[in-house]
Amino acid sequence: MGFEKRGRPTYSVIRQNIIEILYYLGKGYGYDIYKIYRAVFPKITLRSIYYHLNKGITLGEFKIEKIEKEKGDYSWGETAEKVYYVLGKNAKPKGYSRIKEYLSKENGK
């Protein structure tokens, strides 16, 4: 009789896609990651991106590199807080070419 894992599996396709995005970006903040995700993969909500970024931090797949406050004229006030994420020690990027191609097109414009 073997022991079976209980509960939800820790692997997530969405989180793996975010790992791939950060692999090519180097670092990125939530909304930036969200825009790239929406352009390359099926539709997703911003809330789901932030959920998976936070879950990835607890699993060691992502780390917070820095938090910046940016001044501007936003609907909610004068400043926005940007949390920049990088890959953590447990991230296992596979090197999806779709993301690389998309980013090279965007940077070529």
N, C-alpha and C positions, 0 to 999 in steps of 0.2 A: 504494500500500500504506500503510494507516494503522497507527499504533501502537495496540495494544490494551493495556488495563490488565491487569496480572497480579495474581494473589493474590485474597484476599478483598475484597469491596467494603466500604468504610468505613461505608456507610449501614446502620442497623439500626432495625427497627420498634420493638424494645424500647427502645432508647436514645431514639428520637423520642418515645415515650410518656412516658419519664422527663422529657424536656425539657418536654413539655406539663404534666406535674404540677408541676415547679418553676416554670414560667411563672405558674401560678396561686397556688402557695404562696409564692413569693418565695425562700424557703430551706427546706431540710429535711434531716433526717438519714436514713441508710439504711433503718432499720426503719420510720420514718414513711412514706417513699416507697413501701416494699414494701406496707404495709397499704392505701394508697390504690390502688396498682397492682392488687392482688388484688381490690379491690372494684369497679373499673371495667373492667379488661381480663381476658383469660384467665389462668388460673393460671400462676404463675411461682415459681421458688425464690428465696429470699433471696440465695443464692450468685450467682445470675444477675444480680440487681439490683446487687450489689456489683461484679461483673465489669464490667457496663456503665457504672457510675459511674466506675470506674478507667479504663476505655477512653475514656470521654468526657473525662476530664481530659487524657489524652495528645492527644486530638483538639481540645482547646480548647472543647468543648461545655459542660463544667462546670468550676467552680473550687471549691476548698475555702475557705469563708468563715472558719470557726473550728473549733477542736476543744475540746470541753468535757469535763471529768471530772465525772461525776454520782455522788454517793454514794447507796447503797441496799443492800438485802439481795438480792443476786443469787445464782444458783446457782453462779456462778464466783468470787464474792468480794464485796467491799464497794464497788467502783467500776466504773462503765461509762464508756467513752470514746465520746462522740458527735461524729461528724464531720459538720459542716453544709455542705451543698453549695448553690451558686447557679449560675445560668446563666453560661456563659462567652461569649466574643466570637464563637465559631463556632456557637452554638446558633441554630436557626431555628424558633422556635415558630410553630405554625399556628393555635393557639387552639381546640382541641377543646372543644366545648360540653359533652360528656359529663363531663369533669373538673370544669368550672365548676359544673354542676348538682349533681354529687355533693358537692363541697366546700360549696356553699351549703346543701344539706340537712344536712350534718354540723354546720356552724356554727350552723344554725338551731335545733338540738336543745337 
